[in-house]
Amino acid sequence: MRMRKLMGLGLVSLSLAALTATTAVQAAEPHRGGVFRAIASASAGTIDPLVNYQQEYWELFASVYDGLLSFKKVSGKDGATIVPDLAEAMPTVSDDGKTLTFTLRKGIKFSNGKDVTVADVKASFERIFKVLSPTAGSFYGGIVGADACLKTPATCNLDKGVVVDPATNKITIHLTAADSDFYDKLSLPHASILPADAPSKDAGNTPIPGTGPYVIKDYDPNTGLKLVRNPYFKVWSKDAQPDGYIDELDYKFGMTDEAQVTAVQNGQADWMFDDIPADRLAEVASKNAKQIHLEPLAAFYYAALNVNIAPFNNEKVRQALNYAVDRNALVKIWGGPQLAVPTCQVLPLNFPGHEDYCPYASGKNFKPNMAKAKELIKESGIKPGMKVTVITEDKTGWKNMGAYIQSVLNELGFDASIKPLAHSIEYTYINNSNNKAQISLSDWFQDYPAPADFLQILYSCSSFHPGSDSSPNIAGFCDKGIDAQMDAAMKTQLTDNAAAMKQWAAVDKAVVDKAPLVSFFNPKKVEFVGKNVGNYIFNPVYLFMPTLASVK
């Protein structure tokens, strides 16, 4: 999700040969106890897990809150495996996939000492709508009764959608239609089970009791946050919610990225959330190589081409730009091949449904074809000199990428200019079709590891909302045939995941061929940890998990 995107990776053209995949070496065997010191430039707003949509806190929520299901809390591909959490087992499924029945584990308590009951489960699902969770409609709108909750959130009632039985500890969720990604959605922090008496509005800076091994003890968005052990926690599943190693996490806000680097180097901090700044990357790669982890991210950076207005309402023009763009040049602008991998596709490398495909560039070197691009421009009938404005963020790296796209458009015969906008407004601006953005630079980070989280959200007809600031289908792309392919893939995914991934790969190729975008690259994340940090865990969904680290 764009709202969860990480900060830019420095956006430099340095050669960081010292950085190789997962270079850090574990300091020692995991050690229980101690204080983990985390630092960041700023807080991430509300600590309400049903409202906050920022990676900075999702990394913490994973050890404070639980849902009925969870992603396995380990590194690597296995970390995308869904396992039972507060539920005793994976649900029984009936009614052609529209009814899911769970049994709530017994003996689990919230951090305030109260038992977790099925009433808390039902109230938590209703609360998703009452607090106006940003994913209420998109993730949980398929629950029976959710349509009424979306219209009148304050009086949300899911009596028919989430049916609970205190006598048997059963929870039955009824959906209006089978949803092959619903398990993923139940595993996210927005589906955390909270006490039934949790406030029916955003809790803001006030911690809500959870069920995980840690509890938020103090929070001041101006200065810091503290996690301590939950005295009522007992491990019920090492896969879903392992006991952490550290006794306390102290998170300090207000340090510049430069100061953060120095603090980790000097042993004054154990990890920095923000990215290493451009002028320190080479130094850190040279002096602190063993403290660096380089992690691929399920994300991509791209240019959205508005298919409803000139010149990109012409498919040949869209394809021409895809042929003309040198993706390696964009990788170099971002920081080089150690920090990004070129791509022509929507689905990231090594992501479910990904099959290598790039009809616009030669071989694995992604060599552009300007001659083919100019031939297509000629065939399109577009008159030379048409004005095109490239919308981008006003940060240096984004502006540099925008300037490169501007130069390519000019070489193709357009009169291109660049319009940088502040980070705080750029995304909503390009979402809104009333602003008539012809071409805009954006990115997308996974919510959960499933193809629909990219292809359906970004390129289905239903995700284009004209005149709305919340329309992730920035290109305004709608192809009924491709939509039918997506629906078929979702249906197949319910019974044959391997076959569905083949269908999703075909959808990815179909979208690339229609070219409502120019895909640039898949980014990597540079994690910088202290010398005394061991048991480094980087989960593909939650990313770095500080409470599972150990400190000397």
C-alpha positions in Angstrom: 0.0 0.0 0.0 1.3 3.4 -0.9 0.5 4.8 2.6 2.8 2.2 4.1 5.7 2.9 1.8 9.1 3.3 3.3 11.1 6.4 3.0 13.5 6.8 0.0 16.6 4.7 0.1 18.9 7.7 -0.2 18.4 8.0 -3.9 22.1 8.3 -4.8 24.3 7.3 -7.7 27.1 5.9 -5.5 28.6 2.5 -6.2 28.1 0.5 -3.1 30.0 -2.6 -4.0 30.4 -3.4 -0.3 26.7 -4.1 0.0 25.7 -7.6 -0.8 22.5 -9.5 0.1 22.2 -10.0 3.8 25.8 -9.2 4.7 25.3 -8.9 8.4 26.8 -11.6 10.7 24.9 -12.6 13.9 26.7 -11.4 17.0 25.9 -14.4 19.1 23.2 -16.9 20.0 19.9 -15.3 21.1 20.1 -13.8 24.5 17.0 -13.1 26.7 16.8 -9.8 28.4 18.1 -6.3 27.9 16.8 -3.1 26.4 16.6 -2.6 22.6 17.2 1.0 21.6 15.4 2.1 18.4 15.6 5.6 16.8 13.7 7.5 14.1 13.3 11.0 12.8 9.6 11.1 13.8 6.7 9.1 15.1 4.1 7.6 12.9 1.0 9.0 14.4 -1.8 7.1 16.1 -1.0 3.8 17.9 -4.4 2.4 17.3 -3.7 -0.8 15.3 -7.0 -0.7 13.5 -6.2 2.8 12.1 -2.4 3.2 11.7 -1.2 2.2 8.2 2.5 3.0 8.6 5.3 0.4 8.4 7.0 2.1 11.3 4.4 0.9 13.7 3.3 -2.3 12.0 6.7 -3.6 12.9 5.8 -3.1 16.6 2.1 -4.1 16.4 3.2 -7.6 15.3 4.4 -8.3 18.9 1.7 -6.3 20.7 -1.5 -7.5 19.0 -2.9 -10.6 17.5 -5.7 -11.6 15.1 -7.5 -14.8 14.5 -4.7 -15.6 12.0 -1.1 -14.4 11.6 1.8 -14.6 9.3 4.5 -16.9 10.6 7.0 -14.7 12.4 10.2 -15.8 10.7 12.5 -14.6 8.0 12.4 -15.5 4.3 9.6 -17.0 2.2 8.3 -19.0 5.1 7.3 -15.7 6.8 4.5 -15.4 4.3 2.9 -18.6 5.6 -0.5 -18.0 7.4 -0.9 -19.8 10.7 -3.6 -19.9 13.4 -3.1 -17.2 16.0 -5.9 -16.5 18.5 -7.9 -19.2 16.6 -7.1 -22.8 17.6 -6.8 -23.9 14.0 -7.4 -22.7 10.5 -11.1 -22.3 9.9 -13.6 -24.8 8.6 -15.0 -23.6 5.3 -18.5 -24.1 4.0 -21.2 -22.5 1.8 -18.8 -22.5 -1.2 -16.2 -20.5 0.6 -18.6 -17.9 2.0 -18.7 -19.2 5.6 -15.6 -19.5 7.8 -15.9 -21.0 11.3 -13.1 -20.5 13.9 -12.7 -21.7 17.5 -11.2 -19.2 19.8 -8.3 -20.4 22.0 -9.1 -20.5 25.7 -7.0 -19.0 28.5 -5.6 -16.0 26.6 -5.7 -12.7 28.4 -5.3 -9.1 27.3 -2.5 -7.1 28.9 -5.0 -5.6 31.4 -5.6 -9.1 32.7 -9.1 -9.6 31.2 -9.9 -12.9 29.4 -10.2 -12.7 25.6 -13.8 -13.8 24.6 -15.7 -14.2 21.4 -17.6 -11.0 22.3 -14.3 -9.2 21.9 -13.8 -10.7 18.5 -17.2 -9.5 17.2 -16.7 -6.0 18.8 -13.3 -5.7 17.1 -14.7 -6.4 13.6 -17.4 -3.8 14.2 -14.8 -1.4 15.5 -12.9 -1.6 12.2 -15.8 0.3 10.7 -16.6 2.5 13.7 -13.1 4.0 13.7 -13.0 4.4 9.9 -10.1 2.1 9.4 -8.5 2.9 6.0 -9.1 -0.7 4.9 -12.6 -1.1 6.2 -14.2 -1.3 2.7 -11.3 -2.7 0.7 -10.4 -5.6 3.0 -13.4 -6.2 5.2 -16.2 -4.9 3.0 -17.2 -8.4 2.0 -18.4 -9.4 5.5 -22.2 -9.7 5.5 -23.6 -6.4 6.9 -20.4 -4.4 6.1 -22.3 -2.4 3.5 -24.5 -0.9 6.1 -21.5 -0.3 8.4 -19.7 1.6 5.7 -22.8 3.9 5.3 -23.3 4.5 9.0 -20.1 3.5 10.8 -21.1 4.7 14.3 -23.9 2.2 14.5 -22.1 -0.7 12.8 -23.7 -4.0 13.6 -22.4 -7.3 12.3 -24.9 -9.6 13.9 -25.3 -11.5 10.7 -21.7 -11.3 9.5 -19.8 -12.2 12.6 -21.8 -14.7 14.6 -20.3 -15.8 18.0 -21.3 -18.5 20.5 -19.8 -18.1 24.0 -20.8 -21.6 24.9 -18.6 -23.2 22.3 -16.1 -20.4 21.7 -17.1 -20.5 18.0 -16.8 -17.5 15.6 -18.5 -17.8 12.3 -17.8 -15.2 9.6 -20.2 -14.9 6.7 -19.0 -13.3 3.5 -21.2 -12.1 0.6 -18.8 -13.9 -1.7 -15.8 -16.2 -1.4 -12.5 -14.2 -1.0 -9.3 -16.1 -1.7 -7.3 -13.4 0.1 -9.4 -13.2 3.2 -7.0 -15.2 5.3 -4.3 -12.6 4.4 -6.5 -9.8 5.4 -7.3 -11.5 8.8 -3.6 -11.7 9.4 -2.9 -8.0 9.3 -2.8 -5.5 12.2 -6.1 -3.9 11.1 -7.8 -7.2 12.1 -6.3 -7.2 15.6 -8.6 -8.5 18.4 -9.0 -5.8 21.0 -11.2 -5.6 24.2 -14.8 -5.0 23.5 -14.7 -1.8 25.5 -12.0 -0.3 23.4 -13.0 3.3 22.3 -15.2 3.5 19.3 -13.0 6.2 17.8 -9.3 6.4 17.0 -7.5 5.9 20.3 -4.7 8.3 19.2 -1.9 8.4 21.7 -3.6 6.2 24.2 -2.4 2.5 24.1 -5.1 -0.2 23.8 -4.5 -3.5 25.6 -3.3 -6.3 23.4 -2.5 -10.0 23.7 1.1 -10.2 22.4 4.3 -10.6 24.5 4.7 -6.8 24.7 2.6 -3.9 25.7 2.9 -0.2 24.9 3.7 1.3 28.2 4.4 5.0 27.3 3.8 6.9 24.1 4.5 10.6 23.3 4.6 11.2 19.5 7.0 14.1 20.1 9.6 12.2 22.0 9.3 8.4 22.0 7.6 5.1 22.7 8.3 2.3 25.1 7.4 -1.4 24.9 7.7 -3.7 28.0 6.8 -7.3 28.6 3.1 -8.2 28.9 2.9 -10.0 32.3 -0.2 -12.0 31.2 1.4 -13.4 28.1 2.1 -17.1 27.7 3.2 -18.7 24.4 0.4 -20.5 22.7 2.0 -20.7 19.3 5.7 -20.1 18.5 4.8 -19.7 14.8 2.1 -17.1 15.3 3.4 -15.2 18.4 6.8 -16.2 19.8 8.0 -14.9 23.1 10.5 -12.1 22.4 14.1 -11.9 23.6 14.4 -8.3 24.8 12.8 -7.1 28.1 12.1 -3.6 26.8 12.2 -1.5 23.6 12.9 2.2 23.9 12.0 4.1 20.7 13.3 7.7 20.5 12.0 10.2 18.0 13.5 13.5 16.8 17.0 12.4 15.5 18.1 13.4 12.0 19.1 10.5 9.8 22.7 11.7 10.0 22.6 11.6 13.8 20.9 8.1 13.7 23.8 6.7 11.7 26.4 8.1 14.1 24.4 6.7 17.1 24.3 3.2 15.7 28.0 3.4 14.8 28.9 4.5 18.3 26.9 1.9 20.0 24.3 4.4 21.4 21.5 2.8 19.4 20.7 -0.7 18.2 18.7 0.1 15.0 17.6 3.1 13.0 14.2 3.1 11.2 15.1 5.8 8.7 17.3 5.2 5.7 21.0 5.9 5.7 21.5 9.3 4.0 23.2 9.5 0.7 26.4 11.1 2.0 26.9 8.2 4.6 26.1 5.1 2.5 29.6 4.5 1.2 31.1 5.2 4.6 28.8 2.7 6.4 29.3 0.1 3.7 33.0 0.4 4.2 33.3 0.6 8.0 30.2 -1.3 9.2 29.6 -3.9 6.5 28.9 -6.6 9.1 26.1 -4.5 10.6 24.2 -4.2 7.3 21.4 -6.3 6.0 20.2 -5.7 2.4 16.6 -6.9 2.0 14.5 -7.2 -1.2 11.1 -5.6 -0.8 7.8 -6.6 -2.3 7.3 -3.3 -4.0 7.8 -1.5 -7.3 8.3 2.1 -8.5 6.6 3.2 -11.7 5.1 5.9 -13.9 1.3 5.9 -14.1 0.0 6.8 -17.5 -3.5 8.3 -17.6 -5.3 6.2 -20.3 -8.2 8.6 -20.4 -6.5 11.8 -21.6 -4.0 12.7 -24.3 -1.4 11.6 -25.1 -1.6 8.4 -23.1 -5.1 7.5 -24.2 -3.3 6.2 -27.2 -1.9 2.7 -26.5 0.9 3.0 -29.0 2.2 6.1 -27.2 2.1 4.2 -23.9 4.0 1.3 -25.4 6.5 3.7 -27.1 7.4 5.2 -23.7 7.9 1.7 -22.3 10.3 0.9 -25.2 12.2 4.2 -24.8 12.8 4.2 -21.0 16.2 2.9 -19.8 15.3 1.1 -16.6 19.0 0.8 -15.7 19.3 4.5 -15.8 16.5 4.8 -13.3 18.1 2.1 -11.1 21.3 4.2 -11.2 19.4 7.3 -10.1 17.9 5.4 -7.2 21.3 4.2 -5.9 22.5 1.5 -8.2 22.0 -2.3 -8.7 22.7 -3.0 -5.0 19.6 -1.0 -4.1 17.1 -1.8 -6.9 16.4 -4.4 -9.6 15.0 -3.2 -13.0 11.6 -4.6 -14.0 8.9 -4.2 -16.7 6.1 -5.8 -14.6 3.6 -5.1 -11.8 4.2 -8.2 -9.7 7.6 -7.9 -7.9 10.5 -10.3 -8.4 10.0 -13.6 -6.4 6.4 -12.6 -5.6 3.5 -15.1 -5.9 2.4 -15.1 -9.6 5.6 -13.5 -10.9 7.0 -14.9 -14.1 9.7 -12.9 -15.9 8.3 -10.9 -18.7 9.5 -7.8 -20.5 8.4 -7.2 -24.1 9.9 -3.7 -24.2 13.6 -4.4 -23.5 16.2 -6.7 -24.9 17.3 -9.6 -22.7 18.1 -9.5 -19.0 20.0 -6.3 -19.5 16.8 -4.3 -20.1 18.3 -2.5 -23.0 15.8 0.2 -24.3 14.7 0.4 -28.0 14.4 4.1 -28.9 14.1 3.3 -32.6 11.0 1.1 -32.0 9.6 3.8 -29.6 9.9 6.5 -32.3 8.3 4.2 -34.9 5.3 3.7 -32.6 5.0 7.5 -31.9 4.9 8.0 -35.7 2.2 5.3 -36.1 0.2 6.8 -33.3 -0.5 10.0 -35.2 0.4 12.2 -32.3 1.5 15.6 -33.4 5.1 16.7 -32.4 5.3 19.3 -29.6 2.3 18.2 -27.6 2.7 19.4 -24.0 3.1 16.7 -21.3 3.6 17.4 -17.6 5.3 14.8 -15.4 4.0 14.9 -11.8 6.4 13.8 -9.0 7.3 14.3 -5.4 9.6 17.3 -4.6 12.3 15.1 -3.0 15.6 15.1 -4.8 15.6 11.5 -6.0 12.0 11.7 -7.2 12.7 14.9 -9.1 15.8 13.3 -10.7 13.7 10.4 -11.9 11.0 12.8 -13.1 13.6 14.8 -15.0 14.9 11.7 -16.7 11.3 10.8 -17.8 10.9 14.4 -19.0 14.1 14.0 -21.2 12.8 10.8 -22.7 9.5 12.4 -23.6 11.3 15.3 -25.2 13.4 12.9 -27.2 10.2 11.3 -28.4 9.0 14.7 -29.7 6.9 16.0 -26.8 7.2 19.3 -25.1 7.6 17.9 -21.6 7.9 19.6 -18.2 8.1 18.5 -14.6 5.8 19.5 -11.8 7.2 18.5 -8.3 4.6 18.4 -5.5 5.1 18.0 -1.7 5.1 14.5 -0.5 2.1 15.2 1.7 -0.1 16.1 -1.2 1.4 14.4 -4.3 -0.3 11.0 -3.9 -3.8 12.3 -3.3 -3.3 14.8 -6.2 -2.5 12.1 -8.7 -5.2 9.8 -7.4 -7.9 12.4 -8.3 -8.8 12.3 -11.9 -10.1 15.8 -11.8 -6.5 17.0 -11.7 -5.9 15.5 -15.1 -2.4 14.3 -14.4 -1.1 12.9 -17.7 1.9 11.0 -16.2 2.9 10.7 -12.6 5.5 8.9 -10.6 4.5 6.6 -7.8 5.2 3.4 -5.9 3.4 0.5 -4.3 4.3 -1.7 -1.4 2.5 -4.9 -0.5 -0.1 -5.2 2.2 0.0 -8.9 2.0 1.7 -11.4 -0.3 -1.0 -12.0 -2.9 -1.2 -10.9 -6.6 -4.5 -9.2 -6.1 -2.9 -6.7 -3.7 -1.0 -5.3 -6.7 -3.0 -6.1 -9.9 -6.5 -5.8 -8.7 -6.0 -2.7 -6.5 -4.0 -0.9 -9.1 -5.6 -2.0 -12.4 -9.2 -3.3 -11.9 -12.1 -1.3 -13.1 -13.6 -1.3 -9.6 -10.5 0.4 -8.1 -10.9 3.5 -10.3 -13.0 6.2 -8.5 -13.3 9.3 -10.7 -12.9 12.6 -8.8 -11.7 10.9 -5.6 -8.5 11.5 -3.6 -8.6 7.7 -2.9 -8.4 6.1 -6.3 -5.3 3.8 -6.4 -5.9 3.0 -10.0 -4.1 6.2 -10.9 -4.0 5.4 -14.6 -7.8 5.1 -14.8 -7.3 1.8 -16.5 -10.4 -0.4 -17.1 -10.3 -3.5 -19.3 -13.3 -5.8 -18.9 -11.4 -8.7 -20.4 -8.6 -8.4 -17.9 -11.1 -7.9 -15.1 -12.6 -11.2 -16.0 -9.2 -12.8 -15.9 -8.7 -11.4 -12.4 -12.0 -12.8 -11.3 -11.2 -16.2 -12.7 -7.8 -16.2 -10.9 -9.4 -15.3 -7.6 -12.0 -18.1 -8.0 -9.3 -20.6 -8.9 -7.2 -19.6 -6.0 -9.9 -20.9 -3.6 -9.2 -24.5 -4.8 -5.9 -24.6 -6.8 -3.3 -22.1 -5.8 -0.7 -23.2 -8.2 -3.1 -22.9 -11.2 -4.2 -19.5 -9.9 -0.7 -18.2 -9.8 -0.4 -19.1 -13.5 -3.6 -17.2 -14.2 -2.2 -14.2 -12.2 1.0 -14.3 -14.3 -1.2 -14.1 -17.4 -3.0 -11.1 -15.9 0.4 -9.4 -15.2 1.5 -9.9 -18.8 -1.8 -8.6 -20.1 -1.5 -5.4 -18.1 2.1 -4.9 -19.2 1.0 -5.3 -22.8 -1.7 -2.7 -22.5 0.9 -0.4 -20.8 -1.1 1.8 -18.4 2.3 2.2 -16.7 6.0 2.2 -17.1 7.4 -0.1 -14.4 10.9 1.0 -13.2 12.4 -1.3 -10.6 11.9 -3.3 -7.4 13.7 -1.7 -4.4 15.7 -3.1 -1.6 15.9 -2.0 2.0 19.2 -1.3 3.8 18.8 -2.2 7.5 21.5 -0.9 9.8 21.8 -2.6 13.3 24.2 -2.2 16.2 27.2 -4.5 16.8 25.5 -6.1 19.8 22.4 -7.2 17.9 21.7 -10.9 17.3 18.9 -13.0 16.0 18.0 -10.6 13.2 14.6 -11.4 11.8 13.2 -9.7 8.6 9.7 -10.9 7.9 8.4 -10.4 4.3 5.2 -8.8 5.7 6.1 -7.1 9.0 9.7 -6.5 7.9 12.3 -6.0 10.7 11.1 -7.4 14.0 13.0 -5.7 16.8 11.4 -7.6 19.7 12.7 -10.9 18.3 16.3 -9.6 18.2 18.6 -10.1 21.1 21.0 -7.6 22.6 24.1 -8.1 24.7 
